[in-house]
């Protein structure tokens, strides 16, 4: 038993690797068990503080270690919660509806009792929200509610009470769900103290071992960091961040238990080897040496006979040969203890890093919230400025005049002599015409308009003066543009255009709708517009719908006022989204109009057409 083959060596890496391979991490059942255990500890702490604050008698319905159902039933009436809150913050709940005496039998669920209990709970929730303490829903106290929010509220109130009793310096802030400190203390005490006691009993022998470097080298050879890293990576790669501390703590606990088990086995083997190794001091009685006695015997031999020469050296060599396996084992234990300490330090650093990441994450979320608040404020200010600009724009339009009258001189048609013109002079806003008199002399009359367009005026020039009114339509104003004149004066040409439409000959109707679409597209990120059109004909004192798809002469009636501003509610209202849709509808309307020849116009419409555009912003 004194040879090196009998030594039982323990490596931190081998123990950790074996534990990881056996369990392959914390199973879902173990994790759920740990979470349930933590929830139970939090519930016990909350119940204990409530009972301590108002007394056991007042909290008779709340056990010291209640189940989730008992905890909910004990607080359902709100009496315990209100009384505790008044203890922490006197006068927070002005009126507490107390339970009836035990002698009075009130059936569970009675209407009056339930209403009174609801008043208690409501008063409590209002009070804690005003104090800035996390609250819960009243439904959480009913069956199937979330008791975790109730526990969190009670623990937050406990934290507030402790802060207030401590002087209330600074601002109070609840740190959230924290694990009870008792769990960590139990873990350290259960695993560390026996291990440290065992190490302290053997440290004196290890410090004087001449072969400590050899054993440390052997232990390092047994460590395989890459395999450990792979196992740890496989263990934690698919786990949630909040579950990692539970898993690491559980695995560390299993590692320590495995160490204790192996050390116990090693101690048993050491004791067996000690019993078999007997060093005789006299011829009559042998002496069995333990680990400590062997070390003392070696020291005494060195002090008593430093100059005895070969004889003394032989004794030391004999004793050293018998104790070498034990010394190496103890040195290996010391080396493993250092590795365990390093593992604990690594775990501590990992926890610190996790806390740092959580703080950094919270800080980034807070900064993001501030930036979003700034953006929301800027967007609100932009909307105010935009609305103000719209008001100013429409005020300018009002200053120009609510009613504007334009005059357009129709050019001569092909084949008509130019000498027949009665226009004597025209400028930007005035026109002078020549009229024959009774005595053969020519008379002149002048007329004033907002603007006069000559025979060479284009469709685009005519629309340019009416274009600002289109924006007012999108801002909610009603606008009417109509052409007046005798048959053949060019009303249809100005409002619609000729039969063969081109980009240059488009009338006011097409250009106005196209401008509406362009402006609505520019504002689509701010407001959405729904644009639809109606087209009717007034002929022989009758109103007909021109947008009937089957071409039937559908007569409709005009209403002085109707819902949504429709003066002709029975006419077809067709939604449009592009200029091409408008062209198709206008072509359909012109086909349905009453047209015949007159002395002034071979293609007289014989009627008045009215195109109404409805714009709805949302």
C-alpha positions in Angstrom: 0.0 0.0 0.0 3.0 2.3 0.2 3.5 2.4 -3.6 2.3 5.2 -5.9 -0.2 2.8 -7.6 -2.3 2.8 -4.4 -2.8 6.6 -4.5 -6.3 7.8 -5.3 -5.9 11.1 -7.3 -8.7 13.7 -7.6 -8.8 16.3 -10.3 -11.1 19.3 -10.4 -11.5 19.0 -14.1 -12.3 15.2 -13.9 -15.0 15.8 -11.2 -16.6 18.7 -13.1 -16.5 16.8 -16.4 -18.1 13.7 -14.8 -20.9 15.8 -13.3 -21.5 17.5 -16.6 -21.6 14.3 -18.5 -23.9 12.6 -16.0 -26.5 15.4 -15.8 -25.8 17.2 -19.1 -27.1 20.3 -17.3 -30.0 21.1 -15.2 -33.2 19.4 -16.6 -36.4 21.3 -17.0 -37.9 19.5 -14.0 -34.9 20.5 -11.8 -35.2 24.1 -13.1 -38.9 24.2 -12.5 -38.3 22.8 -9.0 -35.7 25.5 -8.3 -38.1 28.2 -9.5 -40.9 26.7 -7.4 -38.6 26.6 -4.4 -37.6 30.2 -4.9 -41.3 31.3 -5.2 -42.1 29.4 -2.0 -39.3 31.1 -0.1 -40.4 34.5 -1.4 -44.0 33.7 -0.3 -42.8 32.6 3.2 -40.8 35.8 3.6 -43.8 37.9 2.6 -46.2 36.0 4.9 -43.7 36.2 7.8 -43.3 39.9 7.4 -47.1 40.5 7.3 -47.6 38.4 10.4 -44.8 40.2 12.2 -46.1 43.6 11.3 -49.7 43.4 12.4 -49.4 40.5 14.8 -50.2 36.8 14.7 -53.7 37.4 16.0 -54.6 39.9 13.3 -53.1 37.7 10.7 -54.7 34.5 11.9 -56.0 33.7 8.4 -52.5 33.8 7.0 -50.2 30.8 8.0 -46.5 31.3 8.6 -45.6 29.1 5.6 -48.7 29.2 3.4 -49.3 27.5 0.1 -50.2 29.6 -2.9 -53.9 29.1 -2.3 -53.6 29.8 1.4 -51.7 33.0 0.7 -54.4 34.2 -1.7 -57.3 33.3 0.6 -55.5 35.0 3.6 -55.3 38.3 1.7 -58.5 38.2 -0.3 -60.5 40.3 2.1 -57.9 43.1 2.0 -58.0 43.5 5.8 -54.4 42.3 6.3 -53.1 44.4 3.4 -54.8 47.6 4.6 -53.7 47.2 8.2 -50.1 46.5 7.2 -50.1 49.6 4.9 -51.5 51.7 7.7 -48.7 50.4 10.0 -46.1 51.4 7.3 -47.8 54.6 6.2 -50.3 55.8 8.9 -53.5 57.0 7.4 -52.9 55.6 3.9 -56.2 53.8 4.0 -58.8 55.9 5.8 -61.4 53.2 6.3 -60.8 49.5 6.6 -63.9 47.2 6.5 -63.2 44.7 9.2 -64.4 41.1 9.1 -67.5 40.2 11.1 -67.1 38.5 14.5 -66.5 34.8 14.6 -70.0 34.4 16.1 -71.6 35.8 13.0 -71.9 33.3 10.3 -71.5 35.0 6.9 -71.7 32.7 3.9 -68.6 32.8 1.6 -69.3 34.8 -1.5 -72.2 36.9 0.0 -72.8 40.1 -2.0 -72.3 42.5 0.9 -69.1 40.7 2.1 -67.7 40.6 -1.4 -68.4 44.3 -2.0 -66.8 45.3 1.3 -63.8 43.2 0.6 -63.5 44.7 -2.8 -63.5 48.2 -1.2 -60.6 47.2 1.0 -58.6 45.8 -1.9 -59.4 48.9 -4.1 -58.3 51.3 -1.4 -55.1 49.4 -0.8 -54.2 49.3 -4.6 -54.9 53.0 -4.9 -52.7 53.8 -1.9 -49.7 51.8 -3.0 -49.9 53.2 -6.5 -49.8 56.7 -5.1 -46.7 55.7 -3.0 -44.9 54.4 -6.2 -45.0 50.8 -5.0 -45.5 48.0 -7.6 -49.2 46.9 -7.4 -51.3 44.1 -8.7 -54.8 43.5 -10.2 -57.7 42.8 -7.9 -58.4 39.7 -10.0 -55.0 38.3 -8.8 -56.7 37.6 -5.4 -59.3 35.4 -7.1 -58.8 31.8 -8.1 -56.4 31.5 -11.0 -54.8 34.9 -10.3 -51.1 35.6 -10.4 -49.9 35.4 -6.8 -46.3 36.3 -7.9 -47.5 39.9 -8.4 -49.1 40.0 -5.0 -45.9 38.7 -3.4 -43.8 41.2 -5.3 -46.1 44.0 -4.0 -45.8 42.8 -0.4 -42.0 42.5 -0.7 -41.8 46.0 -2.2 -43.8 47.3 0.7 -41.5 45.5 3.1 -38.5 47.2 1.4 -40.2 50.6 1.6 -40.8 50.0 5.3 -37.2 49.1 6.0 -36.0 52.1 4.1 -38.4 54.3 6.0 -37.3 52.9 9.4 -33.7 53.4 8.3 -34.2 57.2 8.1 -35.5 57.4 4.6 -32.4 59.1 3.2 -32.2 59.5 -0.5 -34.9 58.2 -2.9 -36.4 54.8 -2.4 -36.3 52.4 -5.3 -37.4 48.8 -5.3 -34.8 46.5 -6.8 -37.3 44.0 -8.1 -37.4 40.2 -7.7 -34.4 39.2 -5.7 -33.6 35.8 -4.3 -33.9 35.4 -0.6 -30.4 35.6 1.0 -31.0 32.5 3.1 -30.7 30.2 0.0 -27.2 31.4 -0.8 -26.1 31.1 2.9 -27.4 27.5 3.1 -25.5 26.7 -0.1 -22.1 28.0 1.2 -22.5 26.5 4.6 -23.5 23.1 3.3 -20.7 22.8 0.8 -17.8 24.9 2.0 -17.5 24.3 5.8 -16.8 20.4 5.7 -14.5 20.9 2.8 -12.5 23.7 4.5 -12.3 21.7 7.8 -10.9 18.7 5.9 -8.3 21.0 4.1 -7.3 22.7 7.4 -6.6 19.3 9.0 -4.2 18.3 6.2 -2.6 21.6 5.3 0.3 21.3 7.8 1.6 18.1 6.2 1.3 19.5 2.7 3.3 22.6 3.4 6.3 20.4 4.4 6.1 17.9 1.5 9.2 17.7 -0.6 7.3 16.4 -3.6 4.6 19.0 -4.0 5.8 20.2 -7.4 5.6 16.6 -8.8 2.1 16.1 -7.6 1.0 19.5 -8.9 2.4 18.6 -12.3 0.6 15.3 -12.3 -2.7 17.1 -11.4 -2.3 19.6 -14.2 -1.7 16.8 -16.6 -5.1 15.4 -15.7 -6.9 18.7 -16.6 -8.3 19.1 -20.1 -9.6 22.7 -20.4 -10.9 22.3 -23.9 -13.2 19.4 -23.0 -14.5 21.4 -20.1 -15.2 24.4 -22.2 -17.1 22.3 -24.7 -19.2 20.8 -22.0 -20.0 24.1 -20.4 -20.8 25.6 -23.8 -23.2 22.7 -24.6 -24.8 23.1 -21.2 -25.5 26.9 -21.3 -25.9 27.6 -25.1 -29.6 26.8 -25.2 -30.5 28.2 -21.8 -32.2 31.5 -21.0 -30.1 34.2 -19.4 -32.1 34.3 -16.2 -31.7 30.5 -15.8 -27.9 30.5 -16.0 -27.3 31.4 -12.3 -29.6 28.6 -11.1 -27.8 26.1 -13.4 -24.3 27.2 -12.4 -25.2 27.1 -8.7 -26.8 23.7 -9.0 -23.7 22.3 -10.9 -21.3 23.8 -8.3 -23.3 22.1 -5.6 -23.1 18.8 -7.4 -19.3 19.3 -7.9 -18.8 19.9 -4.2 -20.9 16.9 -3.2 -18.8 14.8 -5.6 -15.6 16.2 -4.0 -16.9 15.3 -0.5 -17.7 11.8 -1.7 -14.3 11.3 -3.2 -12.4 12.8 -0.3 -14.4 10.5 2.1 -13.4 7.5 0.0 -9.8 8.7 -0.1 -9.7 9.1 3.7 -11.0 5.6 4.2 -8.2 4.3 1.9 -5.7 6.4 3.7 -6.8 5.1 7.1 -6.5 1.5 5.8 -3.0 2.1 4.5 -2.0 3.6 7.8 -3.2 0.6 9.7 -1.1 -1.7 7.5 2.0 0.5 7.8 3.6 -0.1 11.3 6.9 1.3 12.3 8.6 -0.7 15.2 10.3 1.4 17.9 11.2 -1.5 20.2 11.4 -5.2 20.0 8.5 -5.7 22.3 5.7 -3.3 21.1 5.0 -1.9 17.5 3.6 1.6 17.1 1.1 2.5 14.4 1.7 6.0 13.0 -1.0 8.4 11.8 -0.3 11.1 9.3 0.4 13.8 12.0 2.5 11.4 14.2 4.7 10.5 11.2 5.4 14.1 10.5 6.3 14.8 14.2 8.6 11.7 14.2 10.5 13.0 11.2 11.0 16.4 12.8 12.1 14.9 16.1 14.7 12.7 14.4 16.1 15.7 12.6 16.4 17.7 15.8 17.9 15.0 18.1 20.4 13.4 15.7 21.6 15.9 13.1 25.1 14.3 13.1 24.4 10.7 13.5 25.4 10.1 9.9 24.2 7.1 8.0 22.1 5.7 10.7 19.9 8.8 11.1 19.5 9.1 7.3 18.3 5.5 7.0 15.6 6.1 9.6 14.3 9.2 7.8 14.3 7.3 4.5 12.3 4.5 6.0 9.8 6.8 7.5 9.6 8.9 4.2 9.0 5.8 2.2 6.1 4.7 4.4 4.4 8.2 4.4 5.1 9.2 0.8 1.7 8.0 -0.6 -0.2 9.9 2.2 1.8 13.1 1.7 1.2 13.0 -2.0 -2.5 12.5 -1.5 -2.7 15.5 0.9 -0.7 17.6 -1.5 -3.1 16.7 -4.3 -6.0 17.6 -2.1 -4.5 21.0 -1.4 -4.0 21.5 -5.1 -7.6 20.6 -5.8 -8.8 22.9 -3.1 -7.0 25.8 -4.9 -8.7 24.8 -8.1 -12.1 24.8 -6.3 -11.4 28.3 -5.0 -10.5 29.4 -8.5 -13.8 27.9 -9.8 -15.7 29.8 -7.1 -13.8 33.0 -8.1 -14.7 32.4 -11.8 -18.4 31.9 -10.8 -18.3 35.1 -8.8 -16.9 37.0 -11.7 -19.5 35.5 -14.0 -22.3 36.7 -11.6 -20.7 40.2 -11.5 -20.6 40.3 -15.3 -24.2 39.3 -15.5 -25.2 42.0 -13.1 -23.1 44.5 -15.1 -24.9 43.4 -18.3 -28.3 43.8 -16.7 -27.4 47.3 -15.5 -26.1 48.2 -18.9 -29.2 46.8 -20.5 -31.4 48.9 -18.2 -29.4 52.0 -18.9 -29.7 51.5 -22.7 -33.4 50.9 -22.4 -33.7 54.1 -20.3 -31.7 56.1 -22.9 -33.8 54.7 -25.6 -37.0 55.8 -23.8 -35.5 59.3 -23.5 -34.7 59.5 -27.2 -38.2 58.2 -28.1 -39.7 60.9 -25.8 -37.6 63.5 -27.6 -38.7 62.2 -31.0 -42.3 62.2 -29.9 -42.0 65.8 -28.6 -40.4 66.9 -31.9 -43.1 65.2 -33.9 -45.8 66.9 -31.8 -44.1 70.3 -32.4 -43.8 69.6 -36.1 -47.6 68.8 -36.3 -48.3 72.1 -34.5 -46.1 74.1 -36.9 -47.7 72.3 -39.9 -51.2 73.0 -38.7 -50.2 76.7 -38.1 -48.8 76.9 -41.7 -52.1 75.5 -43.1 -54.1 78.1 -41.2 -51.9 80.9 -42.4 -52.1 79.6 -46.0 -55.8 79.5 -46.0 -56.0 83.0 -44.4 -53.9 84.3 -47.3 -56.4 82.6 -49.7 -59.3 84.4 -47.8 -57.5 87.7 -48.1 -57.3 87.2 -51.9 -61.0 86.8 -51.9 -63.5 84.1 -51.3 -65.0 84.6 -54.7 -62.8 85.1 -57.7 -64.0 85.8 -61.3 -61.8 85.1 -64.3 -62.4 85.9 -68.0 -61.1 83.9 -70.9 -61.4 85.0 -74.5 -62.0 82.2 -76.9 -59.9 82.2 -80.0 -61.5 82.2 -83.5 -62.3 78.8 -84.9 -60.8 77.7 -88.2 -62.5 79.5 -91.1 -63.8 82.4 -89.0 -62.5 85.9 -90.0 -60.5 87.7 -87.3 -62.1 91.1 -88.1 -65.2 90.1 -86.3 -63.6 90.4 -82.9 -65.3 92.8 -80.5 -62.3 92.8 -78.1 -60.7 96.3 -78.2 -58.2 96.0 -75.4 -57.3 93.7 -72.6 -54.6 93.6 -69.8 -54.0 91.6 -66.6 -57.4 92.3 -65.0 -59.4 94.5 -67.4 -61.0 94.0 -70.8 -62.6 96.6 -73.1 -65.1 95.5 -75.8 -66.5 97.5 -78.7 -70.3 97.7 -79.1 -72.3 99.3 -82.0 -74.6 102.2 -81.1 -77.8 103.5 -82.6 -76.2 106.4 -84.4 -73.5 104.4 -86.1 -70.8 105.2 -83.7 -68.9 102.6 -81.8 -69.2 102.4 -78.1 -66.7 100.9 -75.7 -67.4 99.1 -72.4 -64.8 98.1 -69.8 -65.0 95.2 -67.4 -62.8 94.3 -64.4 -62.0 90.7 -63.3 -59.4 89.1 -61.0 -57.5 88.1 -64.2 -58.2 88.1 -67.9 -56.8 85.3 -70.2 -56.4 86.2 -73.9 -57.1 84.0 -76.9 -53.5 82.7 -76.6 -53.9 81.6 -73.0 -53.1 77.9 -72.4 -54.9 75.4 -70.2 -52.0 75.4 -67.8 -52.1 79.1 -67.3 -55.8 79.0 -66.5 -55.3 76.2 -64.0 -52.3 78.0 -62.3 -54.6 80.6 -60.8 -57.0 78.0 -59.4 -54.4 75.6 -58.2 -53.9 77.1 -54.7 -57.5 76.3 -54.0 -56.8 72.6 -54.3 -54.7 72.6 -51.2 -57.5 74.3 -49.3 -59.7 71.3 -50.2 -57.2 68.9 -48.5 -57.3 71.2 -45.4 -61.1 70.8 -45.1 -62.4 73.7 -47.0 -65.2 73.5 -49.6 -64.2 74.9 -53.1 -66.3 75.3 -56.2 -64.9 76.0 -59.7 -67.4 76.4 -62.5 -67.5 77.9 -66.0 -70.3 80.1 -67.3 -71.1 81.3 -70.8 -73.3 80.9 -73.8 -73.2 77.8 -75.9 -70.0 77.5 -77.8 -68.0 79.9 -75.6 -65.6 77.1 -74.5 -66.9 76.1 -71.1 -66.4 72.3 -71.7 -63.0 73.0 -73.3 -61.8 74.9 -70.2 -63.1 72.5 -67.6 -62.5 69.2 -69.4 -60.6 69.7 -72.7 -61.1 68.7 -76.3 -62.1 65.2 -77.4 -58.5 64.2 -78.1 -56.8 64.8 -74.8 -53.1 65.4 -74.5 -50.9 66.5 -71.6 -51.1 70.1 -72.7 -54.9 70.2 -73.4 -56.1 68.7 -70.1 -58.8 70.8 -68.5 -59.2 72.1 -65.0 -61.0 69.0 -63.7 -58.2 66.6 -64.7 -55.4 68.9 -63.4 -57.2 69.5 -60.1 -57.6 65.8 -59.4 -54.0 65.1 -60.4 -52.8 67.8 -58.0 -54.9 66.3 -55.3 -53.3 62.9 -55.8 -49.8 64.5 -55.7 -50.4 66.4 -52.5 -52.0 63.4 -50.8 -49.0 61.2 -51.7 -46.7 63.8 -50.1 -48.7 63.8 -46.9 -49.2 60.0 -46.7 -46.9 59.7 -43.7 -48.9 62.3 -41.8 -52.5 61.8 -43.0 -54.3 59.4 -45.3 -56.9 60.8 -47.8 -59.8 58.9 -49.4 -60.8 60.6 -52.7 -64.0 59.8 -54.5 -66.0 61.5 -57.3 -69.6 62.1 -58.3 -70.7 63.3 -61.8 -74.3 64.5 -62.5 -76.0 66.3 -65.4 -78.7 69.0 -65.1 -80.9 68.9 -68.2 -84.5 70.1 -68.7 -84.7 70.8 -64.9 -83.8 67.2 -64.1 -80.7 65.8 -62.4 -79.3 62.6 -63.8 -76.4 60.4 -62.6 -73.7 60.2 -65.3 -71.7 57.4 -63.6 -74.2 54.6 -63.9 -72.2 51.7 -65.4 -75.2 50.4 -67.5 -75.9 53.8 -69.1 -79.5 54.0 -67.7 -80.8 57.5 -67.2 -81.0 57.4 -63.4 -82.8 60.5 -62.0 -81.7 61.7 -58.6 -82.8 64.4 -56.3 -80.8 67.3 -54.7 -80.9 67.7 -50.9 -80.3 71.0 -49.2 -78.4 69.2 -46.5 -77.5 65.6 -45.9 -75.1 63.4 -43.8 -71.4 63.6 -44.7 -72.0 66.7 -46.9 -73.5 64.8 -49.8 -76.0 67.1 -51.6 -76.9 64.4 -54.1 -76.8 61.3 -51.9 -78.4 58.9 -54.4 -75.8 59.5 -57.1 -73.0 56.9 -57.4 -69.9 57.8 -55.4 -66.9 56.2 -57.1 -63.5 56.0 -55.3 -60.4 57.0 -57.3 -56.7 56.5 -56.6 -55.0 57.8 -59.7 -55.4 60.1 -62.7 -56.2 57.2 -65.0 -59.2 56.3 -62.9 -60.5 59.9 -63.3 -60.0 59.8 -67.1 -62.0 56.6 -67.3 -64.9 58.0 -65.2 -64.9 61.3 -67.2 -65.1 59.4 -70.5 -68.0 57.4 -69.1 -69.8 60.6 -68.0 -69.3 62.3 -71.4 -70.8 59.3 -73.1 -73.9 59.4 -71.0 -74.4 63.2 -71.5 -77.2 64.5 -73.8 -75.4 66.0 -76.8 -76.9 67.5 -80.1 -76.1 70.2 -82.6 -77.1 73.9 -82.2 -76.6 76.9 -84.3 -73.6 77.9 -82.3 -72.0 74.5 -81.7 -72.2 71.2 -83.6 -71.3 69.3 -80.5 -73.3 71.2 -77.9 -73.8 69.3 -74.7 -77.3 70.7 -74.3 -76.9 70.3 -70.5 -74.8 71.3 -67.5 -72.5 68.8 -66.0 -71.3 68.9 -62.4 -68.2 67.0 -61.1 -68.0 66.7 -57.3 -64.8 65.5 -55.6 -65.1 64.3 -52.0 -61.9 64.2 -49.9 -61.9 62.5 -46.5 -58.8 62.7 -44.4 -58.1 60.3 -41.5 
